[in-house]
Amino acid sequence: MIEVELKARVGDPEAVEAAVASFARFDCAIDKLDAYWHGPDWRLKRGTRGFRMRAEGDTTTVTFKSKRCEGGIEINREREFVVSEPAAFVEFIERLGCEPFYTKRKTGKRYEINVSDSIDESAKAGSRPIVVELVEVEGLGHFIEIEALLDDEEPAGLALAQGEIRGILSRSGVSASEIEPRYYSELLMEAGKIARP
């Protein structure tokens, strides 16, 4: 699965939520507690051995990604699976030599935009709903995250998805100048919330 996503800072959360609610469907409230881990030998291969455990409600999901960023938009190849016994999984990965890195909590609301409501009608074929999350990240403030999921990295599809999510950002009343190209880990390090590895 290919995740095409941007995040941007939000100065007026109420105004942005009102804008998003005018064209997107409310899905649910969100409360995500993310624990990031380094895999064995991560010091020798920085950026290639990390993964995330996300606790959301009664579900714990492990995700690992291959990431790149183009013009403030992340393009990630994502793999994930659900863990039925999180404590046992943590014990297992510690036995393998994995080390905890940091935690991050996001709370907010999730909206969806059906492809039939999208800005570009040509995006309808083979597309999934576009997800908009309005979140507060502990220690960092308010953000809007807009995500499209694709089956592959076909260039035309990637370009279309990037245009769609930039268009949704504009419709949300958030300037493109507010796009935050850095990862949350970098922002948390800069804010002194987590130690540098």
Residue pairs with C-beta under 8 A, 6 or more apart in sequence:
1 77
1 78
1 79
1 149
1 150
1 151
2 75
2 76
2 77
2 78
2 149
2 150
2 151
2 152
2 153
2 158
3 65
3 74
3 75
3 76
3 77
3 78
3 147
3 148
3 149
4 73
4 74
4 75
4 147
4 148
4 149
4 150
4 158
4 161
4 162
4 165
5 73
5 74
5 76
5 145
5 146
5 147
5 148
5 165
6 72
6 73
6 74
6 145
6 146
6 165
6 166
6 169
6 179
7 143
7 144
7 145
7 146
7 179
7 180
8 143
8 144
8 169
8 174
8 176
8 178
8 179
8 180
9 141
9 142
9 143
9 178
9 180
10 16
10 134
10 141
10 142
10 143
10 144
10 174
10 178
11 142
11 178
13 134
13 136
13 142
15 173
16 134
16 144
16 172
16 173
16 174
17 109
17 134
19 171
19 172
19 173
20 111
20 132
20 134
20 144
20 172
21 111
23 113
23 117
23 171
24 111
24 112
24 113
24 117
24 132
25 111
25 112
25 113
25 114
26 109
26 110
26 111
27 110
27 111
27 112
27 131
28 109
28 110
29 107
29 108
29 109
29 110
30 56
30 106
30 107
30 108
30 109
30 110
30 133
30 135
31 56
31 57
31 105
31 106
31 107
32 54
32 55
32 56
32 105
32 106
32 107
33 54
33 55
33 56
33 103
33 104
33 105
34 52
34 53
34 54
34 55
34 103
34 104
34 105
34 106
35 52
35 53
35 54
35 55
35 100
35 102
35 103
36 50
36 51
36 52
36 100
36 101
36 102
36 103
36 104
36 185
37 50
37 51
37 52
37 53
37 93
37 98
37 99
37 100
37 101
38 49
38 50
38 98
38 99
38 100
38 101
38 197
39 49
39 50
39 51
39 96
39 97
39 98
40 49
40 96
40 97
40 98
41 49
41 97
42 48
42 49
42 50
42 99
42 197
43 197
46 197
50 64
50 101
51 62
51 63
51 64
52 62
52 63
52 64
53 60
53 61
53 62
53 83
53 86
53 89
53 90
54 60
54 61
54 62
54 63
55 86
59 82
60 82
60 83
60 86
60 89
61 80
61 81
61 82
61 83
62 80
62 81
62 82
62 83
62 89
63 78
63 79
63 80
64 78
64 79
64 80
65 76
65 77
65 78
65 79
66 76
66 77
67 74
67 75
67 76
67 183
68 74
68 75
68 76
69 75
69 181
70 162
71 162
71 181
72 176
72 179
72 180
72 181
73 162
73 165
73 166
73 179
75 153
75 158
77 153
83 89
101 185
101 194
101 197
102 185
102 188
102 193
102 194
104 137
104 138
104 184
104 188
105 137
105 138
106 133
106 135
106 136
106 137
106 138
107 135
107 136
108 133
108 134
108 135
108 136
109 133
109 134
110 131
110 132
110 133
111 131
111 132
111 133
111 134
112 129
112 130
112 131
112 132
113 129
113 130
113 131
113 132
113 168
114 129
115 123
115 124
115 127
115 128
115 129
115 130
116 124
118 124
118 127
118 130
118 164
119 163
119 164
119 167
119 168
119 171
120 160
120 163
120 164
120 167
122 160
123 160
123 161
123 164
126 151
127 148
128 148
128 149
130 146
130 147
130 148
130 164
130 165
130 168
131 145
131 146
131 147
131 148
132 144
132 145
132 146
132 147
132 168
132 172
133 144
133 145
133 146
133 147
134 142
134 143
134 144
135 142
135 143
135 144
135 145
136 142
136 143
137 143
137 184
139 188
139 191
139 193
140 184
140 187
140 188
140 191
140 193
143 180
144 169
144 172
144 174
146 165
146 168
146 169
146 172
147 165
148 161
148 164
148 165
150 157
150 158
150 161
166 176
169 176
169 179
170 176
180 187
182 190
185 194
188 194
189 195
189 196
